[in-house]
Amino acid sequence: MEPEFQNQHKLSQIYLKQFGYIGEDNEHYVSVYKVGEKKTENIKVKFFTAEVNIFDLPLQDMKDKRLFENLSSQLESRYPKVIANLQNQKKLIPLDKDVLNNFAANILCRTDRFRDFILWCLKDSEAAVTLVSEITLFSEGQEDKDELEFIIKYLPSDLQLNLVMPYIMTHLVEVFRRFKKVILKHYGNVGWLTSDNPVHIERFGQHSYLIPIEAEIYFPLSKDFCLFMFHPDSLSSDNPLRKLKLDKVNLVNFETCDAINKRMFTDNQAYLNFDYLIFNTQTDETTFRE
């Protein structure tokens, strides 16, 4: 039986454990730095980005209410196998590719910055029409569009976001299925960092779509692997990562890794930023000098 009140994580616990460590109390931790603060800290995974019932749908039946959260749990259960397969087979098998399509879409729909952007769209009548048109692009028939238009027209704004998110996630999965995938392994096993907004979208000035065809996407999967995605029909082709082996683990040198980290954590060229930088190893809690 579903509990009435449930801690729900904006960033998957199973995902976080890929970057964390086990403390002396046998609990899982991550070492993080909050942007604007003057110290790093170690936080238990079970508490980090957790909020009570944040993804519940405004429905009466508990099974329906927890639809999005339960779908997230199913995806999370398959994620460690994807990482293990990358370690052992050095490639993405078709099933694992689709797990990543779903997992990346799900993570994006749970992050504050993306949800804030969608909420803004829903509150703007013109943006809402555009949003509905985009996220029903791959829908069969008129049903999805009619349901979304009903939600936006007749339900209070504070109830709309969680009802719309499953439609957006479904759309993003279809978009990601059309993107090519390259797996990057950090030179010298130094490892990748991540953040509380880990799906980094390079938009190159294109803001007409949630994921424009010109976009390049970076998503650290674990301390060992980072996913790079691009659309084969985009006009841009000068990124050397596009020439690496598709669906395979590619070892990249220090300069390339450094450039990717700057894109994700320093340059902030995408409209999505982050609040927490998450390290890939245990870090002593440190206070920075003025």
Order of alpha helices (4+ residues) and beta strands (2+ residues): beta-alpha-beta-beta-beta-beta-alpha-alpha-alpha-alpha-alpha-alpha-alpha-beta-beta-beta-beta-beta-beta-alpha-beta
